[in-house]
Amino acid sequence: QLQLVESGGGLVQPGESLKLSCAASASTLEGYTIGWFRQAPGKRREGVSCITNDGTTYYSDSVKGRAAISRDNAKNTVYLEMNTLNPDDTAKYYCAASVFAPCVVVVSPYGQPMDYWGKGTLVTVSS
């Protein structure tokens, strides 16, 4: 059973950057597609970034150009770095894993069911 733990959230000011981590325990991330999702209060969950097992990356329009996803299979960790944060980025951020999920659907408005989820890390962008 894959267990995912997010970290790196916190309170940041508009314009600042943040790097989130998604660490796997009890198993390896190798072989999985990993997606980063976020959900703000009162809003639907949104897939913002995704990385395939071979390292191909995808981004939603809402973060494209401001985010970078990467993975280190040796450390069983996936990262999401976000720059030029603004209050609209305030949300709880989750990572999730799936063997079969296509990244192009993960970051689309339609979403994609994932097999394993972390509990999330809160990001608040406020002055």
TIRO-2110 file (N, C-alpha, C; in Angstrom, 1 decimal):
// TIRO-2110
0.9, -1.2, 0.0, N, 1, A
0.0, 0.0, 0.0, CA, 1, A
0.9, 1.2, 0.0, C, 1, A
0.7, 2.1, -1.0, N, 2, A
1.5, 3.3, -1.1, CA, 2, A
0.9, 4.4, -0.1, C, 2, A
1.8, 4.9, 0.7, N, 3, A
1.4, 6.0, 1.6, CA, 3, A
2.2, 7.3, 1.2, C, 3, A
1.4, 8.4, 1.0, N, 4, A
2.0, 9.6, 0.6, CA, 4, A
1.8, 10.7, 1.7, C, 4, A
2.9, 11.5, 1.9, N, 5, A
2.9, 12.5, 2.9, CA, 5, A
3.4, 13.8, 2.3, C, 5, A
2.5, 14.8, 2.3, N, 6, A
2.9, 16.1, 1.7, CA, 6, A
3.5, 17.0, 2.8, C, 6, A
4.4, 17.9, 2.4, N, 7, A
5.0, 18.9, 3.3, CA, 7, A
5.4, 20.1, 2.6, C, 7, A
5.8, 21.2, 3.3, N, 8, A
6.3, 22.4, 2.7, CA, 8, A
5.3, 23.5, 2.6, C, 8, A
4.0, 23.3, 3.0, N, 9, A
3.1, 24.3, 3.0, CA, 9, A
3.3, 25.3, 4.1, C, 9, A
2.6, 26.4, 4.0, N, 10, A
2.7, 27.5, 5.0, CA, 10, A
2.1, 28.8, 4.6, C, 10, A
2.4, 29.8, 5.3, N, 11, A
2.0, 31.2, 5.0, CA, 11, A
3.1, 31.9, 4.2, C, 11, A
2.7, 32.4, 3.0, N, 12, A
3.7, 33.2, 2.3, CA, 12, A
3.0, 34.5, 1.8, C, 12, A
3.8, 35.4, 1.4, N, 13, A
3.3, 36.7, 0.9, CA, 13, A
3.1, 36.6, -0.6, C, 13, A
2.2, 37.4, -1.1, N, 14, A
2.1, 37.4, -2.6, CA, 14, A
3.4, 37.7, -3.3, C, 14, A
3.7, 37.0, -4.4, N, 15, A
4.9, 37.2, -5.1, CA, 15, A
6.1, 36.2, -4.7, C, 15, A
5.9, 35.6, -3.5, N, 16, A
6.9, 34.7, -3.0, CA, 16, A
6.8, 33.3, -3.7, C, 16, A
7.7, 32.4, -3.3, N, 17, A
7.8, 31.1, -3.9, CA, 17, A
7.7, 30.1, -2.7, C, 17, A
7.3, 28.8, -3.2, N, 18, A
7.2, 27.8, -2.2, CA, 18, A
7.5, 26.4, -2.9, C, 18, A
8.1, 25.5, -2.2, N, 19, A
8.4, 24.2, -2.7, CA, 19, A
7.7, 23.1, -1.9, C, 19, A
6.8, 22.4, -2.5, N, 20, A
6.1, 21.3, -1.8, CA, 20, A
6.7, 20.0, -2.1, C, 20, A
6.7, 19.1, -1.1, N, 21, A
7.2, 17.8, -1.3, CA, 21, A
6.1, 16.7, -1.0, C, 21, A
6.3, 15.6, -1.8, N, 22, A
5.4, 14.5, -1.6, CA, 22, A
6.3, 13.3, -1.5, C, 22, A
6.3, 12.8, -0.3, N, 23, A
7.2, 11.6, 0.0, CA, 23, A
6.4, 10.3, 0.2, C, 23, A
6.9, 9.3, -0.4, N, 24, A
6.2, 8.0, -0.3, CA, 24, A
6.9, 7.1, 0.8, C, 24, A
6.0, 6.5, 1.5, N, 25, A
6.6, 5.5, 2.5, CA, 25, A
5.9, 4.2, 2.3, C, 25, A
6.5, 3.2, 2.8, N, 26, A
6.0, 1.8, 2.7, CA, 26, A
6.1, 1.2, 1.3, C, 26, A
6.5, 2.1, 0.4, N, 27, A
6.6, 1.6, -1.0, CA, 27, A
7.4, 2.5, -1.8, C, 27, A
7.5, 2.3, -3.1, N, 28, A
8.3, 3.2, -4.0, CA, 28, A
7.4, 3.9, -4.9, C, 28, A
7.8, 5.1, -5.3, N, 29, A
7.0, 5.9, -6.3, CA, 29, A
7.3, 5.4, -7.7, C, 29, A
8.3, 4.7, -7.9, N, 30, A
8.7, 4.3, -9.3, CA, 30, A
7.5, 3.5, -9.9, C, 30, A
7.2, 3.8, -11.1, N, 31, A
6.1, 3.2, -11.8, CA, 31, A
4.8, 3.9, -11.7, C, 31, A
4.7, 4.9, -10.9, N, 32, A
3.5, 5.7, -10.7, CA, 32, A
3.5, 7.0, -11.4, C, 32, A
2.4, 7.4, -11.9, N, 33, A
2.2, 8.8, -12.3, CA, 33, A
1.7, 9.6, -11.0, C, 33, A
2.3, 10.7, -10.8, N, 34, A
2.0, 11.5, -9.6, CA, 34, A
1.4, 12.8, -10.0, C, 34, A
0.3, 13.1, -9.3, N, 35, A
-0.4, 14.4, -9.6, CA, 35, A
-0.4, 15.3, -8.4, C, 35, A
-0.4, 16.6, -8.6, N, 36, A
-0.6, 17.5, -7.5, CA, 36, A
-1.9, 18.2, -7.7, C, 36, A
-2.7, 18.2, -6.7, N, 37, A
-4.1, 18.8, -6.7, CA, 37, A
-4.2, 19.8, -5.6, C, 37, A
-5.2, 20.7, -5.8, N, 38, A
-5.5, 21.6, -4.7, CA, 38, A
-7.0, 21.9, -4.6, C, 38, A
-7.4, 22.2, -3.4, N, 39, A
-8.8, 22.5, -3.2, CA, 39, A
-8.9, 23.7, -2.2, C, 39, A
-9.5, 24.8, -2.7, N, 40, A
-9.7, 25.9, -1.9, CA, 40, A
-11.1, 25.8, -1.2, C, 40, A
-11.3, 26.5, -0.1, N, 41, A
-12.7, 26.4, 0.5, CA, 41, A
-13.8, 26.8, -0.4, C, 41, A
-14.8, 26.0, -0.5, N, 42, A
-15.9, 26.3, -1.4, CA, 42, A
-15.7, 26.0, -2.9, C, 42, A
-14.5, 25.5, -3.2, N, 43, A
-14.3, 25.3, -4.7, CA, 43, A
-14.0, 23.8, -4.9, C, 43, A
-14.2, 23.4, -6.1, N, 44, A
-13.9, 22.0, -6.5, CA, 44, A
-12.4, 21.7, -6.5, C, 44, A
-12.0, 20.5, -6.4, N, 45, A
-10.6, 20.1, -6.4, CA, 45, A
-10.1, 20.3, -7.9, C, 45, A
-8.9, 20.7, -7.9, N, 46, A
-8.3, 21.1, -9.2, CA, 46, A
-6.9, 20.4, -9.4, C, 46, A
-6.7, 19.7, -10.5, N, 47, A
-5.4, 19.1, -10.7, CA, 47, A
-4.5, 20.2, -11.3, C, 47, A
-3.4, 20.5, -10.7, N, 48, A
-2.5, 21.6, -11.1, CA, 48, A
-1.3, 21.1, -11.8, C, 48, A
-0.8, 19.9, -11.5, N, 49, A
0.4, 19.5, -12.2, CA, 49, A
0.5, 17.9, -12.1, C, 49, A
1.3, 17.4, -13.0, N, 50, A
1.4, 15.9, -13.0, CA, 50, A
2.7, 15.5, -13.7, C, 50, A
3.3, 14.4, -13.2, N, 51, A
4.5, 13.9, -13.8, CA, 51, A
4.4, 12.4, -14.0, C, 51, A
4.8, 12.0, -15.2, N, 52, A
4.7, 10.6, -15.5, CA, 52, A
6.0, 9.9, -14.9, C, 52, A
5.9, 8.5, -15.0, N, 53, A
7.1, 7.8, -14.4, CA, 53, A
8.4, 8.1, -15.2, C, 53, A
8.3, 8.5, -16.5, N, 54, A
9.5, 8.8, -17.2, CA, 54, A
9.8, 10.3, -17.2, C, 54, A
9.1, 11.0, -16.4, N, 55, A
9.5, 12.4, -16.1, CA, 55, A
8.8, 13.5, -17.0, C, 55, A
7.9, 13.1, -17.8, N, 56, A
7.1, 14.0, -18.6, CA, 56, A
6.2, 14.8, -17.7, C, 56, A
6.2, 16.2, -17.9, N, 57, A
5.4, 17.0, -17.0, CA, 57, A
4.3, 17.7, -17.7, C, 57, A
3.2, 18.0, -16.9, N, 58, A
2.0, 18.6, -17.3, CA, 58, A
1.6, 19.6, -16.3, C, 58, A
1.0, 20.7, -16.8, N, 59, A
0.5, 21.8, -15.9, CA, 59, A
-0.9, 22.3, -16.3, C, 59, A
-1.7, 22.7, -15.3, N, 60, A
-2.9, 23.3, -15.7, CA, 60, A
-2.7, 24.7, -16.1, C, 60, A
-3.6, 25.3, -16.8, N, 61, A
-3.5, 26.7, -17.2, CA, 61, A
-3.3, 27.7, -16.0, C, 61, A
-3.9, 27.3, -14.9, N, 62, A
-3.8, 28.2, -13.7, CA, 62, A
-2.4, 28.3, -13.1, C, 62, A
-1.5, 27.4, -13.4, N, 63, A
-0.2, 27.5, -12.8, CA, 63, A
0.9, 27.4, -13.9, C, 63, A
0.6, 27.2, -15.1, N, 64, A
1.5, 27.1, -16.2, CA, 64, A
2.4, 28.3, -16.2, C, 64, A
3.7, 28.1, -16.3, N, 65, A
4.7, 29.2, -16.3, CA, 65, A
5.1, 29.6, -14.9, C, 65, A
4.4, 29.2, -13.9, N, 66, A
4.8, 29.5, -12.5, CA, 66, A
5.1, 28.3, -11.6, C, 66, A
5.0, 27.1, -12.2, N, 67, A
5.2, 25.9, -11.4, CA, 67, A
6.2, 25.0, -12.1, C, 67, A
6.8, 24.2, -11.3, N, 68, A
7.7, 23.2, -11.8, CA, 68, A
7.6, 21.9, -11.0, C, 68, A
7.3, 20.8, -11.6, N, 69, A
7.1, 19.6, -10.9, CA, 69, A
8.3, 18.7, -11.2, C, 69, A
8.8, 18.0, -10.3, N, 70, A
10.0, 17.1, -10.5, CA, 70, A
9.9, 15.9, -9.6, C, 70, A
10.6, 14.9, -9.9, N, 71, A
10.6, 13.7, -9.1, CA, 71, A
12.0, 13.1, -8.9, C, 71, A
12.2, 12.6, -7.8, N, 72, A
13.5, 11.9, -7.4, CA, 72, A
13.1, 10.5, -7.0, C, 72, A
13.1, 9.6, -7.9, N, 73, A
12.7, 8.2, -7.5, CA, 73, A
13.6, 7.6, -6.5, C, 73, A
14.9, 8.0, -6.5, N, 74, A
15.8, 7.4, -5.5, CA, 74, A
15.4, 7.8, -4.1, C, 74, A
14.8, 9.0, -3.9, N, 75, A
14.4, 9.5, -2.6, CA, 75, A
12.9, 9.3, -2.4, C, 75, A
12.2, 8.7, -3.4, N, 76, A
10.8, 8.4, -3.3, CA, 76, A
10.0, 9.7, -3.1, C, 76, A
10.4, 10.8, -3.7, N, 77, A
9.8, 12.1, -3.5, CA, 77, A
9.5, 12.8, -4.8, C, 77, A
8.4, 13.5, -4.8, N, 78, A
8.0, 14.4, -5.9, CA, 78, A
7.9, 15.8, -5.4, C, 78, A
8.3, 16.7, -6.1, N, 79, A
8.3, 18.1, -5.7, CA, 79, A
7.4, 19.0, -6.6, C, 79, A
6.8, 20.0, -6.0, N, 80, A
6.1, 21.0, -6.8, CA, 80, A
6.6, 22.4, -6.3, C, 80, A
7.3, 23.1, -7.1, N, 81, A
7.8, 24.4, -6.8, CA, 81, A
6.9, 25.4, -7.5, C, 81, A
6.4, 26.4, -6.8, N, 82, A
5.5, 27.4, -7.3, CA, 82, A
6.1, 28.8, -7.1, C, 82, A
6.1, 29.6, -8.1, N, 83, A
6.6, 30.9, -8.0, CA, 83, A
5.5, 32.0, -8.2, C, 83, A
5.9, 33.2, -7.9, N, 84, A
4.9, 34.3, -8.0, CA, 84, A
3.5, 33.9, -7.5, C, 84, A
3.5, 33.5, -6.3, N, 85, A
2.2, 33.1, -5.7, CA, 85, A
1.3, 34.3, -5.5, C, 85, A
0.0, 34.0, -5.6, N, 86, A
-1.0, 35.0, -5.4, CA, 86, A
-2.1, 34.5, -4.5, C, 86, A
-2.9, 35.3, -4.0, N, 87, A
-4.0, 34.8, -3.1, CA, 87, A
-4.9, 33.7, -3.7, C, 87, A
-5.0, 33.7, -5.0, N, 88, A
-5.8, 32.6, -5.6, CA, 88, A
-5.2, 31.3, -5.5, C, 88, A
-3.9, 31.2, -5.2, N, 89, A
-3.2, 29.9, -5.0, CA, 89, A
-3.4, 29.4, -3.6, C, 89, A
-4.1, 30.1, -2.7, N, 90, A
-4.4, 29.6, -1.4, CA, 90, A
-5.3, 28.4, -1.5, C, 90, A
-4.9, 27.3, -0.9, N, 91, A
-5.6, 26.0, -1.0, CA, 91, A
-4.9, 25.0, -0.2, C, 91, A
-5.6, 23.9, 0.0, N, 92, A
-4.9, 22.7, 0.5, CA, 92, A
-4.4, 21.9, -0.7, C, 92, A
-3.1, 21.6, -0.6, N, 93, A
-2.5, 20.9, -1.8, CA, 93, A
-2.3, 19.4, -1.4, C, 93, A
-2.7, 18.6, -2.3, N, 94, A
-2.6, 17.1, -2.2, CA, 94, A
-1.7, 16.5, -3.3, C, 94, A
-1.0, 15.5, -3.0, N, 95, A
-0.4, 14.7, -4.0, CA, 95, A
-1.1, 13.4, -4.1, C, 95, A
-1.1, 12.8, -5.2, N, 96, A
-1.8, 11.5, -5.4, CA, 96, A
-1.1, 10.7, -6.5, C, 96, A
-1.3, 9.4, -6.4, N, 97, A
-0.5, 8.5, -7.3, CA, 97, A
-1.5, 7.5, -8.0, C, 97, A
-1.1, 7.2, -9.2, N, 98, A
-1.9, 6.2, -10.0, CA, 98, A
-0.9, 5.5, -11.0, C, 98, A
-1.2, 4.3, -11.2, N, 99, A
-0.3, 3.6, -12.2, CA, 99, A
-0.8, 3.9, -13.6, C, 99, A
-2.1, 4.1, -13.8, N, 100, A
-2.7, 4.2, -15.1, CA, 100, A
-3.2, 5.6, -15.5, C, 100, A
-3.2, 6.5, -14.6, N, 101, A
-3.8, 7.9, -14.9, CA, 101, A
-3.0, 8.6, -15.9, C, 101, A
-3.7, 9.1, -17.0, N, 102, A
-3.0, 9.9, -18.0, CA, 102, A
-2.9, 11.3, -17.5, C, 102, A
-1.7, 11.9, -17.5, N, 103, A
-1.5, 13.2, -16.9, CA, 103, A
-2.3, 14.3, -17.6, C, 103, A
-2.5, 14.1, -18.9, N, 104, A
-3.3, 15.1, -19.7, CA, 104, A
-4.7, 15.3, -19.1, C, 104, A
-5.2, 14.2, -18.6, N, 105, A
-6.6, 14.2, -17.9, CA, 105, A
-6.5, 14.7, -16.5, C, 105, A
-5.4, 14.4, -15.8, N, 106, A
-5.2, 14.8, -14.4, CA, 106, A
-5.3, 16.3, -14.3, C, 106, A
-4.6, 17.0, -15.3, N, 107, A
-4.6, 18.5, -15.2, CA, 107, A
-5.7, 19.2, -16.0, C, 107, A
-6.6, 18.4, -16.5, N, 108, A
-7.8, 19.0, -17.3, CA, 108, A
-8.9, 19.3, -16.3, C, 108, A
-9.9, 20.1, -16.8, N, 109, A
-11.0, 20.4, -15.9, CA, 109, A
-11.8, 19.2, -15.5, C, 109, A
-11.6, 18.1, -16.2, N, 110, A
-12.4, 16.9, -16.0, CA, 110, A
-11.9, 16.0, -14.8, C, 110, A
-10.6, 16.2, -14.5, N, 111, A
-10.0, 15.4, -13.4, CA, 111, A
-9.8, 14.0, -13.8, C, 111, A
-9.2, 13.2, -12.9, N, 112, A
-8.9, 11.9, -13.1, CA, 112, A
-8.8, 11.2, -11.7, C, 112, A
-9.6, 10.1, -11.5, N, 113, A
-9.5, 9.3, -10.3, CA, 113, A
-8.1, 8.8, -10.1, C, 113, A
-7.6, 9.0, -8.8, N, 114, A
-6.3, 8.5, -8.5, CA, 114, A
-6.4, 7.4, -7.5, C, 114, A
-5.4, 6.6, -7.3, N, 115, A
-5.5, 5.4, -6.5, CA, 115, A
-5.1, 5.7, -5.0, C, 115, A
-4.1, 6.5, -4.8, N, 116, A
-3.6, 6.8, -3.5, CA, 116, A
-3.5, 8.3, -3.3, C, 116, A
-3.8, 8.8, -2.1, N, 117, A
-3.8, 10.2, -1.8, CA, 117, A
-3.1, 10.5, -0.5, C, 117, A
-2.4, 11.6, -0.4, N, 118, A
-1.9, 12.1, 0.8, CA, 118, A
-3.0, 12.9, 1.6, C, 118, A
-2.7, 13.4, 2.7, N, 119, A
-3.6, 14.1, 3.5, CA, 119, A
-3.6, 15.6, 3.3, C, 119, A
-2.6, 16.1, 2.5, N, 120, A
-2.5, 17.4, 2.1, CA, 120, A
-1.7, 18.3, 3.0, C, 120, A
-1.3, 19.5, 2.4, N, 121, A
-0.5, 20.5, 3.1, CA, 121, A
-1.1, 21.8, 2.7, C, 121, A
-1.4, 22.7, 3.7, N, 122, A
-2.1, 24.0, 3.5, CA, 122, A
-1.1, 25.1, 3.0, C, 122, A
-1.5, 25.7, 2.0, N, 123, A
-0.7, 26.9, 1.5, CA, 123, A
-1.6, 28.1, 1.6, C, 123, A
-1.2, 29.1, 2.3, N, 124, A
-1.9, 30.4, 2.4, CA, 124, A
-1.1, 31.5, 1.9, C, 124, A
-1.6, 32.2, 0.9, N, 125, A
-0.9, 33.3, 0.3, CA, 125, A
-1.6, 34.6, 0.7, C, 125, A
-1.0, 35.4, 1.6, N, 126, A
-1.6, 36.6, 2.1, CA, 126, A
-0.6, 37.6, 2.6, C, 126, A
-0.9, 38.8, 2.5, N, 127, A
0.0, 39.9, 3.0, CA, 127, A
-0.4, 40.3, 4.4, C, 127, A
END
